[in-house]
Amino acid sequence: NTKESTHKHQKIKTKIDTVSFNFNTLIMSEISKTDTQKNLIDVKENILNLKNELNLNYEPKLIAVSKTKPIEQILECYEQNQRYFGENYVQELCEKAPQLPDDIKWHFIGRLQSNKCKIITKIKNLDAIETVSSTKLVKTLVKELKKVERDEPLKVFIQVNTSKEENKSGCSENDIESIYDTMNESENKNYLKFVGLMCIGRPGEPSDMETLVELRSRLCENKNLEIENVELSMGMSSDYETAIKLGSTNVRVGSTIFGARNYPAKNNNN
């Protein structure tokens, strides 16, 4: 009886130790997560909750905007299965991309000058350029893409200046269709794939995003496109939840994940 009792006690103790170990491991894995990783998980949970709450048949794509942020922070997000990242500056993207895993899908979301197309098109895992706003830029991109090898056409969004602010990039509402037509010329379609519309709205002004929703409807009607095949990239850290409620399929979230940005000090001599 004493032997049986001892054996039982040992089994119970082993079970308790196992449960305790598993619990401690779970706690430690949560504690060991960085602030960046915790922030990312929170944003992803918010997006998933909104998807369920709105009964969407798609999950809005999260583009983690990593401009001015170090490689280490991007890798922290990568470890949490984040694969879509956004950058605003061509030079910064060109420096970061070779140092990071090849399966990252880069979205360029900054102002793109024609003279930088040659550099940016060489990035193998550039998934999309979200800021195409002229037929000239379309033609320059095609010209440079002909010189590089890609497995598939480069995805492009047409950026629209829905707020009509002078300091904002983007085409006017009247130019959307001519840019779309240029992208879809038979030769250009081999190199570029139109996937949607993008805007950078004014903070706290959902009307700028509502305008983009209306412009998508108009484009789809005029060009005989299915609405579900035309994405909307709108919404940032301060308003991505509102954007999703309005129909955004891509949200660009930076500071909420990575913290406030550290811009390099400007040299007064420049």
C-alpha positions in Angstrom: 0.0 0.0 0.0 2.8 2.4 0.9 4.4 1.6 -2.5 1.2 2.2 -4.4 0.6 5.4 -2.4 4.1 6.7 -3.2 3.6 5.8 -6.9 0.3 7.6 -7.0 1.9 10.7 -5.4 4.7 10.6 -7.9 2.3 10.5 -10.8 0.3 13.3 -9.4 3.4 15.3 -8.8 4.6 14.7 -12.4 1.3 15.9 -13.7 1.4 19.0 -11.5 5.0 19.7 -12.6 4.0 19.3 -16.3 1.0 21.6 -16.0 3.2 24.1 -14.1 6.0 23.9 -16.7 3.5 24.4 -19.6 1.9 27.3 -17.8 5.3 28.9 -17.0 6.4 28.4 -20.7 3.2 30.1 -21.9 3.7 33.0 -19.5 7.4 33.3 -20.4 6.6 33.3 -24.1 4.2 36.2 -23.6 6.6 38.1 -21.4 9.5 37.6 -23.8 7.5 39.2 -26.7 8.7 42.6 -27.5 6.5 45.7 -27.5 6.6 45.7 -31.3 5.4 42.1 -31.4 2.6 42.8 -28.8 1.5 45.8 -30.8 1.4 43.8 -34.0 -0.7 41.0 -32.4 -3.1 43.6 -31.1 -3.6 45.2 -34.5 -4.0 41.8 -36.1 -6.6 40.8 -33.5 -8.5 44.1 -34.1 -8.6 43.4 -37.9 -9.8 39.9 -37.3 -12.5 41.1 -34.9 -13.7 43.7 -37.4 -13.8 41.1 -40.2 -16.0 38.9 -38.0 -18.1 41.8 -36.8 -18.7 43.1 -40.3 -19.1 39.6 -41.7 -16.6 40.2 -44.4 -15.8 37.4 -46.9 -12.1 38.6 -47.0 -9.5 39.5 -44.4 -8.2 43.0 -44.8 -4.5 42.9 -45.5 -2.1 44.5 -43.0 0.8 46.4 -44.5 3.2 47.1 -41.6 4.8 50.4 -42.4 8.5 50.2 -41.4 9.9 53.4 -42.7 12.8 54.8 -40.6 12.7 51.6 -38.5 15.7 49.2 -38.0 16.0 45.7 -39.5 15.7 44.2 -36.0 12.1 45.5 -35.5 11.1 44.3 -38.9 12.4 40.8 -38.0 10.4 40.9 -34.8 7.3 41.3 -36.8 8.5 38.6 -39.3 8.8 36.2 -36.4 5.1 36.8 -35.7 4.3 35.7 -39.4 4.0 39.3 -40.7 5.0 39.2 -44.4 3.7 42.5 -45.9 5.8 45.6 -45.2 5.5 49.1 -46.5 8.3 51.6 -47.2 8.2 55.2 -48.3 11.7 55.9 -49.5 13.3 54.1 -52.4 16.8 54.3 -51.0 15.8 52.9 -47.6 13.9 50.0 -49.3 16.9 49.2 -51.5 19.1 49.1 -48.4 16.7 47.0 -46.3 15.4 44.4 -48.8 18.7 42.5 -49.3 19.2 42.2 -45.6 15.8 40.6 -44.9 14.1 37.3 -45.9 13.1 36.8 -49.5 9.5 35.9 -48.7 8.8 39.4 -47.4 6.4 41.1 -49.8 7.3 44.8 -50.0 4.8 47.5 -50.8 6.2 50.9 -51.9 3.9 53.6 -50.5 5.9 56.8 -50.9 6.1 59.3 -53.7 7.9 57.7 -56.7 9.9 59.8 -59.0 10.5 58.5 -62.6 14.3 58.6 -62.1 14.0 56.1 -59.2 12.0 53.5 -61.2 15.3 51.9 -62.5 16.4 51.2 -58.9 13.1 50.1 -57.4 12.2 47.6 -60.1 15.4 45.6 -59.4 14.0 44.5 -56.0 13.0 40.9 -56.6 10.4 40.7 -53.8 8.7 44.1 -54.5 5.1 43.0 -54.4 3.4 46.2 -55.2 3.8 50.0 -55.9 0.8 51.7 -54.4 1.5 55.2 -55.6 1.2 55.3 -59.4 -0.4 58.6 -60.3 0.5 59.3 -64.0 0.6 57.7 -67.4 4.3 58.9 -67.6 5.1 56.8 -64.5 3.3 53.8 -65.9 5.4 54.0 -69.1 8.7 54.5 -67.2 8.0 51.5 -64.9 7.2 49.3 -67.9 10.4 50.4 -69.6 12.5 49.5 -66.6 10.6 46.2 -65.9 11.5 45.0 -69.4 15.1 44.9 -68.2 14.6 42.7 -65.2 13.4 39.2 -64.6 10.2 38.7 -62.6 8.0 35.7 -62.1 4.8 37.7 -62.5 3.7 41.3 -63.4 4.3 43.9 -60.7 1.1 44.8 -58.9 0.2 48.5 -59.0 -2.4 50.8 -57.3 -3.5 54.1 -58.7 -3.1 56.7 -56.1 -5.8 59.3 -56.1 -5.7 62.7 -54.3 -9.2 62.4 -52.8 -8.5 65.3 -50.3 -7.5 67.6 -53.2 -4.6 68.9 -51.0 -1.8 70.6 -53.0 0.9 69.0 -50.8 -0.5 65.4 -51.4 0.6 63.1 -54.2 -2.0 61.3 -56.3 -3.8 61.9 -59.6 -7.1 63.8 -59.9 -10.3 61.9 -60.1 -10.6 62.6 -63.8 -7.3 61.0 -64.6 -8.0 57.5 -63.1 -9.4 56.0 -66.3 -6.6 57.2 -68.6 -4.0 55.8 -66.2 -5.9 52.5 -65.9 -6.1 52.3 -69.7 -2.4 52.8 -70.1 -1.7 50.0 -67.5 -4.0 47.7 -69.5 -2.5 48.3 -73.0 -1.6 44.9 -74.4 2.2 45.3 -74.0 2.1 46.9 -70.6 -0.1 44.1 -69.1 2.8 41.7 -69.3 4.7 43.9 -66.8 2.1 45.6 -64.6 -1.1 44.3 -63.0 -3.6 46.9 -61.9 -5.0 45.7 -58.5 -6.8 48.8 -57.0 -7.0 52.4 -55.8 -5.1 54.0 -53.0 -5.5 57.3 -51.1 -3.9 59.1 -48.2 -6.8 60.9 -46.6 -6.7 63.7 -44.1 -6.7 62.5 -40.4 -10.2 62.4 -39.0 -11.8 63.0 -42.4 -13.5 59.7 -43.5 -15.1 61.6 -46.4 -11.7 61.3 -48.2 -12.0 57.5 -48.0 -15.7 57.5 -48.9 -14.7 59.3 -52.1 -12.3 56.5 -53.0 -15.1 53.9 -52.4 -17.3 55.9 -54.9 -14.5 56.2 -57.4 -13.9 52.5 -57.3 -17.6 51.9 -58.1 -17.5 54.3 -61.0 -14.3 52.7 -62.4 -15.8 49.3 -62.1 -19.0 50.4 -63.9 -17.2 52.2 -66.7 -14.6 49.4 -67.3 -16.8 46.4 -66.6 -14.8 45.3 -63.6 -15.9 43.2 -60.6 -15.8 45.3 -57.4 -14.3 42.4 -55.4 -11.4 42.3 -57.8 -10.5 46.0 -57.2 -8.7 46.5 -53.9 -8.8 49.7 -51.8 -5.7 50.7 -49.9 -6.8 53.3 -47.3 -6.5 53.8 -43.6 -3.4 54.2 -41.4 -2.6 54.0 -37.7 -5.2 56.6 -36.6 -8.1 55.5 -38.7 -7.5 51.9 -40.0 -10.6 50.6 -38.2 -12.8 53.3 -39.8 -11.2 52.4 -43.2 -12.1 48.7 -42.8 -15.7 49.6 -41.9 -15.8 51.7 -45.1 -14.5 48.8 -47.2 -10.7 49.0 -47.2 -9.0 45.8 -48.3 -5.5 47.0 -47.3 -4.5 49.1 -44.3 -1.1 50.7 -43.8 -0.2 50.7 -40.1 3.1 52.1 -38.9 3.5 53.9 -35.6 0.8 51.8 -33.8 3.1 48.8 -34.4 6.6 50.2 -34.4 6.2 53.3 -32.2 6.8 56.9 -33.1 9.2 57.4 -36.0 12.8 58.6 -35.7 13.4 60.9 -38.6 17.1 61.7 -39.2 18.0 65.3 -38.4 18.0 67.5 -41.5 21.3 69.0 -42.4 20.8 72.7 -42.8 23.5 72.8 -45.5 21.4 70.6 -47.8 
